[in-house]
Amino acid sequence: MRRSLQPLPVAVLLLSVLLFGSSQQRLAALPHESADPELLIALPRFAQVLLAGGDRYLAANLAGFRVLVAETQHMKASDYAVQAKLQRDIAWFNPLHEDNYYIAAALLPWNGELDAAQYVLRKASAARTFDWYPLFHYGFLFYHFHRDPATGAKHLLEAVPRVNNVQDQWALQNLVAIWIEKGYQTGDAAAMVEAMAADSPAGNFRNYLQVRARRLRDLEQLQNAAGAYRERFGRRPERVDDLVTAGLLREIPKDQLGYGFGLDASGVPVLNANRPPDPAR
């Protein structure tokens, strides 16, 4: 059972009040843009704990309340900087705090506070070992903001064992496979997806991962042929079919997912982003 709080000594209370008053006076003397009252002041962590009676969990909840009641539609960059400081503090006081990581993921990175969002999500991921969402959001930040799908896929893969629903596990692994394709050299990506398939139970999802791995192996073959084409002719291929015409391949592999293969602007074979139109329609 949790112990009940004991009254704070008068000296501690007085020190807390003095710290609070001093902080207000110093901030008032500085030029600043108008901010929501809820986000005007971010006290040092030790002061927040003192004001919460020495209870860091209560300090986290008090700071969290300030974040929750702020009117985000009127907030400026300076307000988000204070909110980021508060949310860092909450994560430090109580990394298990659920609302804190949800709000951090939803607001901070989109308003110039990516580092703070990553700090909060990293803390939540380590503390909430039963919860896969912090790792999902953490991985997404790498994918979207850092343009780093490889690191994003790594963190999504760490989240998979935390997922209880099989359908959600498959959806997450599918996203991992797609990000791996974007973030690694083709041969390495194929090996990683093959390993994912081998670790999956027999069934439709394993078959699906094997298909994704095979199309990466086919793409690797096309890329090697395109390299040989450059060496032989001193120019890049204009069409994928040029690799067959030059005798470097017997035929263009068929993509079992229906997207097929194309060339990027530098003549390197890639997976098509969209399915070609159905000629029968």
Secondary structure as GFF3:
##gff-version 3
##sequence-region A 1 281
A	DSSP	alpha_helix	10	29	.	.	.	ID=ss1
A	DSSP	three_ten_helix	37	39	.	.	.	ID=ss2
A	DSSP	alpha_helix	45	51	.	.	.	ID=ss3
A	DSSP	alpha_helix	56	69	.	.	.	ID=ss4
A	DSSP	three_ten_helix	72	74	.	.	.	ID=ss5
A	DSSP	alpha_helix	77	93	.	.	.	ID=ss6
A	DSSP	alpha_helix	98	107	.	.	.	ID=ss7
A	DSSP	three_ten_helix	109	111	.	.	.	ID=ss8
A	DSSP	alpha_helix	114	127	.	.	.	ID=ss9
A	DSSP	alpha_helix	133	144	.	.	.	ID=ss10
A	DSSP	alpha_helix	149	159	.	.	.	ID=ss11
A	DSSP	three_ten_helix	160	162	.	.	.	ID=ss12
A	DSSP	alpha_helix	166	183	.	.	.	ID=ss13
A	DSSP	alpha_helix	186	199	.	.	.	ID=ss14
A	DSSP	alpha_helix	204	233	.	.	.	ID=ss15
A	DSSP	alpha_helix	242	245	.	.	.	ID=ss16
A	DSSP	beta_strand	261	263	.	.	.	ID=ss17
A	DSSP	beta_strand	269	271	.	.	.	ID=ss18
###
